[in-house]
């Protein structure tokens, strides 16, 4: 019983060490953008996270918009063919 408890404790400690969160640093562009700002650019530094979020949203939305446009063209083409066949 004591041996299995020690083994369980050791396994728990090892799993906690392996799953512990690691400190995360900013990407090179973010770190450089904030650290290179001078004191006169304080407003730009305050807006930097919001600007990065907007650029990420833009990069994520472009593929969806392209797929939506292609899907719409396929749907429209299919509907035109079915309308032509029904006449």
Beta strands, then each sheet from edge to edge (+ up, - down):
end
